[in-house]
């Protein structure tokens, strides 16, 4: 009986130990580009380290963050292999404004739509703005929620730090 209890305790510790060291992967879920074409998120990432920012057209902090990153985007690409995509979580009703918003702001990064929130749910994202960094293996190596002025620089520094390893 003692052996069974010991083995059970060992297995529980082993399983929890493995899960503590495993990285959360980007799931295989399709999102749409601004023209309505569906593409798997992993295909979009294409084995490149990438920042993914989730936002909505009605979210003021989200739009401030997108514009702040947009202002620095070309410089950051010149300094490093900085890549970013933005994913709108607007529902289909609000999504009608997405293309004009993106064109009006002239954002230099790719923008996609997750109008059914499938990717948002799969990643267990509760609120926006929400940003994450995915490494070349598709593993989520950094996550943050909310936005304050200057947070885009912290996100960029984290991207450089994680991709210099």
C-alpha positions as CSV (number, residue, x, y, z in Angstrom):
1,X,0.0,0.0,0.0
2,X,2.9,2.4,0.8
3,X,4.4,1.7,-2.7
4,X,1.1,2.7,-4.4
5,X,0.8,5.9,-2.4
6,X,4.5,6.7,-3.1
7,X,4.0,5.9,-6.8
8,X,0.9,8.1,-7.0
9,X,2.6,11.0,-5.3
10,X,5.6,10.6,-7.6
11,X,3.4,10.6,-10.7
12,X,1.5,13.8,-9.6
13,X,4.8,15.6,-8.9
14,X,6.2,14.4,-12.2
15,X,3.2,15.6,-14.2
16,X,3.1,19.0,-12.5
17,X,6.9,19.3,-12.9
18,X,6.7,18.7,-16.7
19,X,3.8,21.1,-17.1
20,X,5.7,23.8,-15.2
21,X,8.6,23.7,-17.6
22,X,6.6,23.4,-20.8
23,X,5.9,26.5,-22.9
24,X,2.4,27.4,-24.1
25,X,2.2,27.0,-27.8
26,X,0.3,29.1,-30.3
27,X,-2.7,26.9,-31.4
28,X,-3.6,26.1,-35.0
29,X,-6.5,28.4,-35.5
30,X,-7.5,30.4,-38.6
31,X,-7.8,34.2,-38.5
32,X,-8.8,36.5,-41.4
33,X,-6.8,39.2,-43.1
34,X,-8.4,42.6,-44.0
35,X,-9.7,41.1,-47.3
36,X,-11.5,38.2,-45.5
37,X,-9.0,35.5,-46.5
38,X,-8.6,32.9,-43.7
39,X,-5.1,31.8,-42.8
40,X,-3.7,29.7,-39.9
41,X,-1.9,31.8,-37.3
42,X,1.1,29.5,-37.4
43,X,1.4,30.1,-41.2
44,X,1.4,33.8,-40.6
45,X,4.1,33.5,-37.9
46,X,6.3,31.5,-40.3
47,X,8.9,30.4,-37.7
48,X,9.7,34.0,-36.9
49,X,9.8,35.6,-33.4
50,X,6.8,37.9,-33.4
51,X,4.9,40.3,-31.1
52,X,1.1,39.8,-31.3
53,X,-1.1,42.6,-30.1
54,X,-4.8,41.9,-29.5
55,X,-7.0,45.0,-29.8
56,X,-10.5,46.2,-30.7
57,X,-11.6,49.3,-32.7
58,X,-13.6,50.6,-29.7
59,X,-10.8,50.2,-27.2
60,X,-9.0,53.6,-26.6
61,X,-5.9,52.2,-24.8
62,X,-5.6,49.6,-27.6
63,X,-5.6,52.3,-30.3
64,X,-3.1,54.4,-28.4
65,X,-0.8,51.4,-28.2
66,X,-1.2,50.5,-31.9
67,X,-0.3,54.1,-32.9
68,X,2.6,54.2,-30.5
69,X,4.1,51.0,-31.9
70,X,3.4,52.2,-35.4
71,X,5.5,55.4,-34.7
72,X,8.5,53.2,-33.8
73,X,7.9,50.2,-36.0
74,X,10.3,51.0,-38.9
75,X,13.1,52.0,-36.5
76,X,12.7,48.8,-34.5
77,X,12.8,46.7,-37.7
78,X,16.0,48.5,-38.7
79,X,17.6,47.7,-35.3
80,X,16.4,44.1,-34.9
81,X,14.3,41.5,-36.5
82,X,11.3,43.0,-34.9
83,X,8.0,41.6,-36.3
84,X,4.5,42.4,-35.1
85,X,1.0,41.6,-36.1
86,X,-2.2,43.0,-34.6
87,X,-5.3,41.0,-34.2
88,X,-8.7,42.6,-33.8
89,X,-11.2,40.8,-31.5
90,X,-14.1,43.0,-32.7
91,X,-17.3,41.1,-33.3
92,X,-18.6,40.9,-36.9
93,X,-20.7,44.1,-36.4
94,X,-17.8,46.2,-35.1
95,X,-15.4,44.5,-37.6
96,X,-17.0,46.4,-40.4
97,X,-15.0,49.5,-39.3
98,X,-11.7,47.6,-39.1
99,X,-10.4,48.1,-42.6
100,X,-11.0,51.8,-42.7
101,X,-9.5,52.2,-39.2
102,X,-6.3,50.5,-40.3
103,X,-6.1,52.3,-43.6
104,X,-6.8,55.7,-41.8
105,X,-4.0,55.1,-39.3
106,X,-1.6,53.8,-42.0
107,X,-0.2,51.1,-39.7
108,X,2.9,49.5,-41.1
109,X,2.3,46.0,-39.6
110,X,-0.2,43.3,-40.7
111,X,-3.6,43.4,-39.1
112,X,-5.9,40.4,-38.8
113,X,-9.4,39.7,-37.4
114,X,-10.5,37.1,-34.9
115,X,-14.1,38.1,-35.1
116,X,-15.4,34.9,-33.6
117,X,-12.8,35.2,-30.7
118,X,-11.7,31.6,-31.3
119,X,-8.0,32.5,-30.9
120,X,-8.7,34.8,-28.0
121,X,-10.5,32.0,-26.2
122,X,-7.9,29.4,-27.0
123,X,-5.2,31.6,-25.5
124,X,-7.5,32.4,-22.5
125,X,-7.3,36.1,-23.0
126,X,-9.6,37.9,-20.7
127,X,-9.2,41.6,-21.5
128,X,-7.5,43.8,-24.0
129,X,-5.1,45.4,-24.9
130,X,-3.2,42.1,-24.6
131,X,0.3,41.5,-26.1
132,X,2.4,38.4,-26.3
133,X,5.7,37.5,-27.8
134,X,6.1,34.2,-29.6
135,X,9.5,32.7,-30.3
136,X,10.6,31.0,-33.5
137,X,9.3,27.7,-32.3
138,X,5.7,29.1,-31.8
139,X,6.1,29.1,-28.0
140,X,4.6,32.0,-26.1
141,X,7.5,33.4,-24.1
142,X,6.0,36.6,-22.8
143,X,2.5,38.0,-22.1
144,X,1.2,41.3,-20.8
145,X,-2.2,42.9,-20.5
146,X,-3.2,46.6,-20.4
147,X,-1.3,49.6,-21.8
148,X,0.3,52.6,-20.2
149,X,2.3,55.3,-22.1
150,X,5.8,54.0,-22.7
151,X,4.8,50.3,-22.4
152,X,5.7,49.9,-26.1
153,X,9.3,50.4,-25.3
154,X,9.2,47.8,-22.6
155,X,7.6,45.4,-25.0
156,X,10.3,46.1,-27.6
157,X,13.1,45.6,-25.0
158,X,11.6,42.3,-23.9
159,X,11.4,41.2,-27.6
160,X,15.1,42.0,-28.1
161,X,16.1,40.3,-24.9
162,X,14.1,37.2,-25.6
163,X,15.4,36.9,-29.2
164,X,19.1,37.5,-28.4
165,X,19.2,34.2,-26.5
